[in-house]
């Protein structure tokens, strides 16, 4: 017994115990990651779930979220968001994970965090169903400007104004040629999901709008007239 105590004291004095313990911890974590086990993911997620700094906003990851879409919501690049949250792999975020969204003065040191320019994002394809008003508005906007809208989820017609704001597009109450008109439900002939079209011309404050699925004309492009007012907004890049 005494012999064992002497050995233990010797190990502690020469810091061998802490070195061995540290090496074992590293081996266990790396082993779990390399084996791709649930334990490995849990360990890494536990390390990632550090408390946010004072003044930060805390975003809880929802189904369908990616680091890119979260970053776009807050007008920050996904690279900066990953760096701020110490996320090594942008694909390794999970539902209910907490992402720290930095405030302009987020850290306790008071050091300002550069969020970078607020860049509007654009889409690369038209994923809306052909024949719907959303398909036509997206397609016609691409014909006129060479870009598609970037929002694909939570994107019923009546939601386009708020989604445009999420992606740093301009939302106005005044029509301009080439902008997307967004009608809220039951406003100026829109149905329960609202309506979107594209402004083709403006005269005396009112807009001539090209549409699909307007007034029952499915799969057909028709024109209508829209007056600015409550429940009417105009979206552009």
N, C-alpha and C positions, 0 to 999 in steps of 0.2 A: 504493500500500500504506500509506504513512505517513498519507495523507489519510483512509483507512478507519479506521486506528487512532485518529486524533484524533476522528473522529465517534463511535466506540464508547466512548471515554473520556468524551466529553461526555454521551452517553446514560446511562452508569452513574452519573456524578456527579449527574445530575438525576433519578435513579431511574425513568427512563422505561422501562428494560428490564424491571424488576420489575412495573411497572404493566401494561405490554403483555402480559407472560407471564401475570399473574394474570387479565387479561381474557380471554385466549385459553383458559385452563383452564376458566373459567366458561362460555364459549361452547360449548366442546366437550362439557361435561357436559350443559348444557341442551339442546344440539342432539341428543344421543343420547337423552335422555329424551323430547323432543318427537317424535322420529322413531319412538319405540317399539321401538328396536332391541335385540337381545340384548346388545350392548355397553353400552347405557344401563343395562339391568338389572344387568349385571355390575358396572358402576362403582358404582351405588348400593349394591349388596349388599356390595361391598368396603368402602365407607365404614361400613356398618352393622355389619360384623363386627369391631368394636373389642374388645380384651380385656376380660373382666369384672373387676370390682373384687375385691380380696382378700376372701375370705369368702363371695362369691357362689356360688350353684349354677349350673352351666351346663347348660341343657336343649337337646338336639339335636332339631330339629323333625322329626317323623315324618309319613308320609303320612296325610292326614285331619285333621291338627292345624290349629287356628286359634288366633289370639291369645287368643280368648275361652276356649277349652277349656284352653289352657296356663295362663292366669290362674286359672281355676277350680281346677285341680289344686293350685295353691299358695296358694289363698285370698287372692288379690289381684285388684283390678279390672284389666280389660284396659287401661283408660285409663292407670293408673299404670305398668303393665308397658310399654306403648308409650312413655310418657314417659321411663321409666328407660333404655330401650334406644334412644332417639332414633329411633323408628319413626314416620314421618309418615303412612303409610298402613297401617292394620291388616290389609289384605288382601294386602300385599306381603311375605309370609313364605314361605319355600320349604323343601322337604325338605333336611335336613342343615344348615340355618342354625342358628346358636347364639344362644339367648336367655338373657340374664343374669337370673337370679332373685335379687333382692336379699335379703340376710340382714338381720336387724334392726340389725346393726352391720356394714355392708358396705363403706363407703368407707374409704380409707386415713386420712381425717381423723378417723374414729371417730364421725362424725355419724350418729345413729340415723335409720333410714329408716322412716317411718310406713307400715305395710302396710295400715292401715285395718281395719275390723271384718271378721271372718271370716263372711261372709254365705252361708247355704245357698242354692243355686240350685234352681229348679223348672223343669219342662218345660211345654210349651204344647200338646202333642198326644200321642196314643198311636200310636207307629210300629211296635209289635210285631205280629207276625202273629196275626190272629184265630184263636182256638181254642187257642193256646199258653198255658202257665201264666203266662208273662211278660205277655201281653196282658191276661189277667184281673187279675193283681195290680196292674198299672198302672191299669186301668179302674176296679177296685173302690176303689183308693186315691183316685182322682179323685172317685168318687161320695161317699166319706166325708169328704174333706178339701178338694175343689175344686182340687187341683193334681195334675199328673202328675210322675212321676220324670223327672229331666233327662238321665240317661244313655241313650245310644242305641247306642254302639259298645262293644265288649268287654263285652257285656251278656247273656251266657248266664246262666241262673238262678243257678248257683253263684258267679258273679262279682258279684252284686248287693251283697254286704256291702262289698267293697273299693271298688266304684264309688260306693256311698253315702258312704263316707269321703272319696273324692276330691271330692265335691260338698258336703261339710260337713253331711251328714245324720247323724242319731244312729244308732249301732249298739249294740245291747244284747243281753245274754244272757237277759233277762227279758221275757216276752211282755206286751203291752198291747193293749187293744182298738183296732183300726184300724191296727195296725202290720203291716208286711210280714214274713212269716216267710221265711227263706232256709235251705234245706236243702242241704248239700253232697252230692256224688255218693254214692249208695248209703247215705245216712243216712235211717232211718225211712221207707223205701219210695221214696225218690227214685232216679231213674235216673242215667245217666252224666253228664248235663248239670246235675244238681241239680234243685231245684224251688223255686218261690216261690208263695205264697198270701197271704191276708190274714186276720188274726186277727179273728174275729167275737165271741168271748167267751172269758173266762178263768175257770177254776174249779179251785181247789186246786193252782194252779201250772201246770196243763196248759192248752193252748189249743185251741179249736175253730176250724178254719181253713177258709175257702171257697177252692176251687181250680177250675181248668180243667186238662184233660189229666192227670188224676190217676187212676192205676190203669187206664189204657186208655180212660177216659171222655172222648174227644176232643170238643170243642165243647159239653161239658156242664159245668155248675157243680155240684160235689159238695162235701160237707163231710168233713173228716178231723180226727183228733186228733193233736196234736204235743206232745211232751214236751221241755222245755228240756234241753240237754245238749251233748255234743261234736258239732260239725258243725252246730249250730243257732244261728241268730242272728235278731234282730228289728230291722227298719229303720223309722225314722220321721223326719219332718221336725223 
